[in-house]
Structures are given as C-alpha cells and as structure tokens.
Amino acid sequence: MEYLSYLPKTSLQAVVRCYWTLQSEAARDISRQRIVPDGCMEMIFHRGDPYLQFAEDGTQLQQPLCFVFGQISHFLEIAPTGRSDIFAVRFQPEGFMPFTSYPLKQMENRAVPLTDVFGSEAAALEKAILAAPDTSGCIQLADEFLLDKLRRKNFLDAVVQQSLGILAAANGNLSVQQMSSIQQIHRRKLERRIASSTGLSPKQLAKIIRLQAALKLLMLADLPDLTTVALEGEYYDQAHFIKDFKTFTGMSPKHFFRHDLRLSALFCRDI
C-alpha cells in the first residue's frame, strides 16, 4: 500500500489541505479499515476498483466511483473490492463550503455522488480524472476545476477561518466561549457560522482536533502511554480521554491499536 500526499498551489491553500493518492494491488482477503474523524471533507476519485462501506448495523454498500464525503462524526469502516488507485482532495475544515450550495449537514457520514453536488459539471471532471495518465494530470485537473469555481463563488468566512486557526493551534483545547471572546463575537453567532461553514458544531470540531492530536502522539510513540497522552492533550484524566476516544473510534485505545490501522496511520501523518 503506497500513500502519498501533495501540497496544493498557494492560491488554493486556504481551502485545500492536500491532495493524496493511495495505490495497492488487490488482496486475497478483504480487510476492513477503520477511519476516524479528522474534521475535513474530501472529494474522492476511485481510479481503480470501488470500495465497500460498512454501517454500524452490519449492512454494506458500494461507494460511487467519484463522490464527496461529508464530515465524519463517528468512525467509518471501508474495504477495497479489488485494486486500489485513489486520487483525493482533502479540504480544510471550512474549505468545501465555497464550492457548493449543497447543505453540508446533509452530507454528514455520507458519500455523496459528485453529480449530486456539482451537477453537469461533475461528469466532465469525473471522466477527465479517471482517464488522466498520472497524479500530476489529476492535480492539474482538480486545480483548474476548483480555481474556476472559486473565481465564480468565493465567500470564505474570515471570522470562521481565524477561529479555526486558533482552535487548531490550541489542539482543540478552547471552548466556544473562549473563541467568541477572542473574536469579539457573540457565542451563538459564532456557533452558527462555524456549523454552516464546516458541517460540524464547534464542540464536535474541537473534540475531533483534540482526538487527532492525541492519535498522532500515540502513533508516533514506540510504547504509547495513555496517561501521558491524556495529560498532553489536556484531558481531565485518562478516563476522560478514553471516553472521548471511544466516542469517535468505537473502541478503547488498546483495542484500536490491536487492529489493522494502516489507513488511519497514513492519514494521521497529514493532520
């Protein structure tokens, strides 16, 4: 399995965190991969075989070849059906909002077909990226599509951008009240603007940012120590950390790290 990430051009960095690719040959056994929330929406193109997505009740569905995945508010399990060859755009937490009028909350935990989000424009983009000879070609096509849409409809919320930057710098350890005081804006108004721009409430987003910071510490450590991670993450105690961890991953940290977590480990490097 080869995972690579690429920085977007400067003119897109306010809305796009990175482009990434994932390639692997078909495996004999289908191995489920657990993906945890990271606060970012993604635009996915399966240039190889599609993936299966599993629901908590055990049912499964086949993802579209090209889609936008909304904010993930709890863990997600997926598995390849054959050869993997994925090209994807990972947006900043608030970065997808300028590109669509589709309600972000309705996209939560869903793979929404690209044509449902962008209409007729999506068909040409899908065809071009699926036929592109290499990653450079995919990136150029994505650049052109996104920049064209930004030129026609660019209304990033500066207050939301600044607030999320402050929240990220604090690894999620800020309350909405603290952010509203810093930004000198009413708390409820800030909550509405962040939710509208990201598809998540500020409280959800703060917890996800804090979880990702803790995951990075755990995955970089040779011998993860939960007490140390809880303290560095400014959780009240280890029990508080484990509770939040289970909320988003569906299992305790010990069980989580016993599973096959190649995708979670790879994606965590870019957070």
MARVEXNU-765651 format. One record per residue: x, y, z of N, C-alpha, C, O, CB in turn. Coordinates in steps of 0.02 Angstrom, whole numbers, plus 50000, padded with zeros to 5 digits. Last residue first. Glycine has a CB too. Layout:
XYZXYZXYZXYZXYZ
...
***
This chain:
498845076750467498425081050508498855086450540498595090650577498065076950562
499585067650398499455073950364499045078750406498895084350384499095072650299
499675056050472500285059750459500165066650431500575071150440500725055950412
498425050150471498605054050530499235058250517499325063450549498715049450589
498405042250358498045048650356498265053150413498275059250406497295047450358
499145031150406499385035050350499065041950349499415047050341499235031550284
498345026350511499045028350524499305032850468499645037750482499495022150532
497175023150444497155028250496497855030850511497955036750522496835025350560
497675013050358497415019350330497395024750383497575030450369496725018350300
498105002850449498565005950401498315012650375498695017450371498685001250343
497684995450559497515002550554497965006250504498165011950515497585005850622
497034981650620497404983650560497224990850544496674992250520497254978950500
497054982750803496754981550737497224983750681497734987150692496084985250732
497624986850918497724979750901497464978250831497624972950803497374975350952
497244999650937497924998550912498084991250901498634989650878498415001550961
495934997850987496055001450924496734999750895496794998550835495995009050935
496134992151111495834988151057495964991250989496094987750940495084987251069
496705003351176497064996951172496794992551116497184989651079497014993251239
495705013551164496355014251132496735007651124497045006451073496785019251171
494085005651130494585008451175495245009251139495355006051087494665004051239
492975010450995493335005551036493835009151081493995014951070493695000350992
492435020250916492035014350928492375009050970492105003650979491835011450864
492985032550891493285026750858492885020350867492985015550830493985025650884
492255042250961492415043350891492695037250854492635036750793492905048850885
492055036851089491505040251054491635040650980491185039650940491405047151083
493305032651129492815027551111492225030651073491935027351030492565023951173
493885045151158494185040851108493675035751083493605034651022494805037251137
493115049751265493085053351201493345048951144493075049051089493495059851206
493515039651359492815040651342492745044151274492365041951231492465044751397
494895041551368494645035151342493915035851320493715033051270494715029651395
494925054551427495235053251361494945046951330494755046951271496005052651368
494325051851550494015056651504494275055551433493895055751385494155063851527
495275043151604494585040751593494225045251543493855042851500494205040351660
496395051351621496425045951573495715043351556495585041751498496845040151600
495745068251636496125062451660496095057051607495815058051553495835059851728
495425079451560495385079751634495805074251665496175075351713494655079151657
496625082851431496015079651454496015079951531496545080751562495955072251429
497765088251371497375092351418496675089551431496205093351442497315099551391
498625080551302498025082751266497565086951308497045089151284497655076751241
499515077351401499745081951348499155084551307499185090051280500245078351302
498685068651475498945074751505499155079751452498985085651457499535073251551
498465058351383497905061851412498115068551442497775073551433497565057551467
499775053951361499395056851305498815060951332498665066351306499155051351258
500075048951489500465054451462500085057951406500065064151402501145051951436
499135038551496499125043951546499495050051520499255055651528499445041551612
499495030051391498855033551389498825039351438498525044551424498285028851403
500865028251298500675028651369500045033051373500075039051359501265031551414
501515017951172501025023051191500835022751264500655017351289500405022451148
503005015451128502595012251179502105017551204502245021151252503045009451238
503365023651022503525016551019503105012651069502855007151054504275015451035
502285036050950502625033251009502775025850999502355022150973502205034351072
501515039650846502235041150840502635038150897503245037650894502345048650839
500255036450887500535032850830501275034050820501625030050790500165034750767
500035045250994500025038051005500365034250948500725029450961499305035651011
500105057850932500565056150986500605048550996501155045751004500345059451052
499015056350845499685057450818500215055750870500715052550854499775064750794
497965055350935498135049650891498835050250863499205045350858497625049250833
497965068350988498135062651031498325056550990498795052951008497535060851077
497575075450876498215077050907498445071350952499035069550953498165083650948
496325069750855496845068750805497535070450833498025067150815496695073050744
495645074250971495745067050960496315065850910496735061550921495095063850934
495635088050946495995085451005496135077950998496675075651016495595086851069
494825088250834495505090850829495925088150887496505086250878495505098650830
493645083050890493985079450836494705081750829495155077550820493615080350770
493305092950983493445086151006493825082050954494265078150971492795082651025
493095103750896493615104150946493805097150971494395095650980493385108551006
491985099050824492615100250789493195100550839493725097750825492575106750749
490995098550923491195092550888491885093350857492315088950863490675090750833
490965112350954491135107451006491355100850974491845097850996490535106151053
490535118450835491205119950862491435114750913492015112950916491215126850893
489735105950730489705111050782490415112550806490855108250799489245108750841
489995104250552490055101750621489975107450670490115113250654490745098350631
489995110450432489555104650439489585101450507489245096450520489725099550388
490715122050409491075115750415490625109550415490855104050399491485115650477
489875133150400490475132850357490805126050356491145124350307490965137950379
488875131150494488685132150424489275131250377489195128750321488395139150415
489635130350611489245124550589489055125150515489065120150479488615123850632
490145143550615490605137750609490235131650584490475128050540490945136250677
488955150750628489385151950570489885146150560490025144250504489765158550578
488425146150750488045145350687488495145950626488435142150578487485150550683
489445150050839489255142950833488895141750766489055136950731488795140850891
489395163950826489995160350805489835152950795490075149850747490555161150856
488145166150883488255168150813488865164450786488865162150729488355175750808
488345161951013487865158350971487965159950897487875155650853487155160250992
489345171451058489475164251055488995160551008489215156550967489415161251125
489715186350969489265182651014489345175151003489415172750947488525184751002
491415191350959490795189850925490365185650973490625181851013490915186050858
492825192550978492345197950995491705197250954491485201950920492675204850982
493735182850969493505185650906493015191550916492825194950868493165180250865
493905179751104494485181751064494265185351001494565190350981494915175551046
492595176051135492905181751169493505184351130493595190351122493125179751241
492425164851055492005170751043492285176951076492215182451050491285169451067
493365156251114493455158451045493045164651031493285169250997493255152850997
492765154551241493445157451236493565160051165493845165451156493975152251254
491555148551204491545155051238492225158451234492265164551224491355154051311
491985136651152491675141351106491665148351138491755153351104490955139151088
493615132551222492885132351221492615137351171492985141851149492595133751292
495015123551168494705130051179493955129151178493695125351137494935135251124
495905113051117495795114451188495565121651201495885125351238496425113051228
496295109950990495595108751008495425110651079494845109851100495435101750997
497615114050980497455106850978496755105351004496635100151035497965102951020
497785127350963497685125251032497535117751037497365115251091497125129251065
497795128150826498415129750862498385127450935498905125850965498565137250859
496435125650802496935120750782497595121850819497915117050841497055121050707
495875137550852495685131150881496205125750864496385121750907494995129050857
496425147050766496555147550838496415140750872496805138550914496105153050870
495845142550646496575142850653496785143050726497265139750747496855148850616
494525144450674494765137550666495525137250670495805132350693494515134650600
494495158550679494305154650737494565147450734494815144850783493545154450744
494855162050548495285163950604495135159750666495585157650701495185171450620
493765156350477494455154450463494915155950521495305151750542494705158050400
492695163650534492735156350543493445153950530493705149850569492235152850495
493025176450489492975175250561493025167750575493355165650623492315178050589
492945174850349493595176550381493585175050456494085172750484493765183850368
492215163450253492055167450312492705168650350492985164050380491525163950357
492285164050077492555161350139492415166150196492485172250189493315159950133
491655164949948491415168650007491635165050071491225163250113490645169350005
491675164749784492165164449838491905168449898491925174549897492855167049815
491305160049639490935159949702491415159149760491545153649783490405154349702
492135160849530491425162349520491045163149586490525166449588491105156949479
493355157149579493305163649545492575165749538492415171749541493645163349475
493055144349624493205149649672493145156549641492905161249673493915148649700
492905137449504492325138349548492445143849600491985147449617492155131749583
494215138149456493675140949417493055142149460492725147349454493495136349358
494885131049556495035138149546494485141549506494305147249521495705139049511
494355118049536494245121649598494365129149591493985133149618494685118749653
494765114949403494065114549423493935118849484493465122749486493865107349436
496165116349410495775120249362495045120549383494735125849380495845117449291
496505106649509496675113749516496215118149473495925122949497497415115049497
496085094849447495755097049508495885104449520495425108149539495995092949568
496995094549339496275094749326495895097249387495435101249381496025087849305
498205093649410498085099349364497335100149351497075105649350498465098449298
498045081549476498105087649514497955093749471497625098349493498815088149544
498015072549367497445073149412497455079649450496945083049456497425067249461
499305074349316498725076049275498105076849316497705081349304498615070749222
500055069449422500135076349402499545078749359499305084349367500785077249362
499685055749421499465060249476499515067549457499085071549474499865058849539
499225051149250499625050749311499355055749363498875059349351500365052149296
498305051549145498845046649142499235045849207499535040649220499325048649088
496515051849171497165055249175497735050149178497675044949211497195059949236
495265046149179495675044549119496365047649121496775046249077495315046849057
494725051149293494775043849288495215041749229495505036349230494075040849281
494755064849259495195062349311495265054749308495815052149319494945064449381
493785065349153494475067549142494945064649195495485062149177494515075249144
492595060649211492875057349151493615059049142494015054749126492485059449089
492425070049316492495062949329492845059449271493335055849281491805059649342
492265082049242492825081249288492955073849303493525071649303492685085049354
491085079449171491705080649134492315079749178492815076949157491705087749104
490175077849279490275072449231490935073249193491315068449185489695072249181
490085089849350490435084249379490615078849328491135075649333490025081149434
489275098749285490005100049284490395093949307490965092949287490165106049329
487975094849313488265092849248489025093949245489365090649207487935096749192
488175094049491487765093749431488145091749369488585087449372487435100349420
488865093749610489065098749560488665098449495488785102349449489795097749543
488195084149690488475090249720488585095649668488435101549680489125088649756
487805073849610487305076749655487535083449683487125087849698487135071949712
489005070449549488495073649508487935076649551487625081549530488195068549460
489685063949652489925070449629489395074149588489345080349592490565069649588
488705056549782488965056449713489135063549689488785068349704488455053349665
489255056449946488765059449901489045059649830489565062749819488565066749925
489405046750075489755047550012489245050049961488845046049936490105040849988
489165053050242488905050450179489395051550121489755056550119488235053750162
489345059750362489435052450361489175049250297489005043350297489085049450420
488395073350305488745070450361488745062750357488215059650350488445072650428
487665080250215488195076050188488565072150243488995068050228488695080250149
486835088750279486525083050246487035078150216486865072650196486055085450191
487695098850316487445094250368487135088050338487155082750367486935097850413
487875106050199488425101850223488175096850276488435091250279488975106150253
486805107750063486855108350137487365103550166487295097450159486165107150170
487535114349919487265108349949487335108950025487875110450049487625101849922
488185124049856487605126249895487265120349929486755121249962487105130149851
489995124349848489335121349838488795124849879488935128049929489355113949856
491215129849878491135126549813490435124049799490285121849743491615120849809
491385135150005491325139849948491165136549882490985139949834491965143649941
491475122950089490875127150087490835131850026490295132549998490835131150150
492685116750101492245114550048491645119250038491345119349984491995107550062
493425122250211493625123550141493145121450087493185124050031494245120250129
493405121050344492885125450316492965126250240492615130250209492925132350349
494475111750356493835110650389493265114750361492695112350354493895112050461
495145109650188495195112350255494515111450289494015110550254495415119950254
494985094050096494865101150107495035103250178495065099050223494135102850091
495835083249998495635084250068495575091750080496075095450074496145080950118
495525074449856495635081249879495395081549952494805080349965495275086549834
496255059649783495785063149827496015070249842496615071849842495675059349891
496305044649696496545051549697496025055449737495425054649726496635054549624
496715027549711496295033149732496655039749723497245040449741496075032249805
496665012449679497015017949645496585024149656496145025749615497135016449567
496664995549721496555002449744496985007249704497585006349696496725003049819
495844981149659496434985549656496254992549677495754995349655496744985549585
494494976949760494994974549713495604978949717495864980449771494724974249641
493714982449851493424976649817493914973649767493774968549736492774978749780
494244988050015494294987949943493944981849913493874976649947495034987949921
493204994750144493634989350121493664989450045493154990850012493374982450146
492835004250295492825003150223493274997350205493694995250245493045009650185
492005011850428492385006050405492275005150330491715005250306492164999650444
492135025850534491885023250471492315017350451492935017550457491895028750415
491645034250687492095030150646491735027450585491115026750583492385024450688
490805050250671490985044150708491385039650661491445041150601490335040350736
490725060650586490625062150657490715056050701490695056550763489925065050667
491435067050446491345060750483491285062450556491735065450586491945055750470
490745077450321491085076850384490925070150418490355067850417490895082750431
490585068750161490455074050210490855073050273491255068450279489725074450226
491425065550015491235062750079491175068450129491635072450138491745057350104
490935065749850491175069949905490945066549969490365064949977490905077349899
491475054449718491005057149766491345062149812491955062649814490675051549807
491555041249605491765048149618491245051449663490645051249649491845052149551
491025028449615491725029249593491985036149610492575036949627491785027949517
490105025849770490155027949699490895028349679491335028449723489805034849688
490285010949873490345018149863490345019749788490545015649747490985020849896
489104998849912489685000449870489715007949858489225010849835489664996549803
488704994450080488524997250015489164998549977489704999350006488095003750022
488064984050213488594986950173488324989650108487804987550083489144981750159
487594981350386487444981850315488034985150278488444988550308486794985850303
487934982450519488194976750482488044976950408488334973050370487924970550510
487584993750585487124988150592487344982050551486974977050548486434990250571
488545002950547488595000150614488134994050623488274989750665488435005350666
489044999350377488665002950427488724999450494488914993550497487925003650406
490405000350265490014996250312489675000650364489985005250392490474991050347
490765001150095490695004950157490215001150202489674999050180490445012350143
491944996049972491344994750011491354999050073491885000350102491284987250028
492605004749828492655002249897491965000649925491465003449903493005007449943
493055000849655492715004549709492825001249776493084995649781491975005049694
494685000149575494044997049593493715000849650494075003849691494134989649611
495365015249522495405007949519494705005149533494215007549506495915005249570
495025027849543495285026449476495395018949467495515016549411495935030349464
493925035649631494175028849628494375027349556493955025749514493645023649654
494075050749705494015047849639494335040849640494935040149650494365052349585
493335061849823493675055549810493545053149738492985053549713493455050149860
493515075049926493255073349860493665067449835494275068049827493285079549810
493125077350100493565075250046493175073949982492595071949983493945068850067
493195087450251492825084050197493305082350141493835085450134492245088550171
493875085650415493945087950345493505083950298493435077950305494675087350323
493915080450542493675087350534493695089950463493565095850452494065091850577
494225067350559494795072050559494575079250548495005083750544495295070050506
493625051850626493515058750606494155062950608494565062150653492995061950650
494385036650562494105040650616494055047950594494405050050548494545040050680
494165021150484494345028150475494015032150531493415031250544494145030750404
494705004850473494305009550513494585016550506495175017850519494295007350588
494554992950348494964998150376494515003150412494015005250385495395001750321
494434975450320494104981850336494614986650366495044984650406493514980750383
495054966050192495204968350259494874975150271495024979950236495974968750271
494774952250097494534959150107494644961050180494364957950226493784959850088
496124942750036495614943550087495424950950093495854955350093495854940850155
496984945249929496564939249929495984940049978495414938149962496984933149948
497014961849857497214956949908496744950949905496174951549882497214960149978
497624971249720497064967649751497334962349799497814958749784496624964349696
498864983749761498594978349720498034974849757497964975549818499144973349702
498665001349788498854994649811498534989549765498014990749735498644993349886
498775018649825498805013249775499005006649808499455006449849499295015049719
498195034449847498275028049881498255022649827497775022149789497735026849936
498545051949862498415045949821498535039749864498945039849910498865045949758
497965068649894498295062449913498105056749866497575056849834498115060649985
498165086049922497935080749878498275074349903498825074749931498105082249802
497685096350064498165092450024497785088449972497185087449976498585087850069
496825106850101497375104850144497905100950106498495102250113497125100650203
496065120350024496285113450015496885111950060497385115550058496465112149941
495875133750059495295129250057495485121850051495095117550071494845131049999
497055140250060496565142450109495975137650113495625137350163496305149450092
497755135249951497915132650018497435134950072497395131850125498615134850036
497625139649824497105135249849497205133149921496785129649950497075129149805
498715147349792498065150449783497485146049808496925148449813497955152049711
499795138249805499675143449856498965146349852498655147649903500185149049847
499305121349766499635127749749499395133049798498865132449829499475129849675
499385108449895499075111949839499465118349823499895120549861498345113649855
500535095149928500275101749946499945104949886500195104249830500825106249974
500145078049933500435083549895500125090149917499515090549924500335082549818
500525061249986500135067449990500525073149957501135073049955499965069150064
500325043749963500725049749953500265055849959499685055549939501095049649884
500445026750001500065032950012500535038850004501075038950034499725032950082
500365010449950500775016549945500315022749950499865023749910501165016749878
500434994050000500005000050000500445006250000500865007150045499525000050062
***
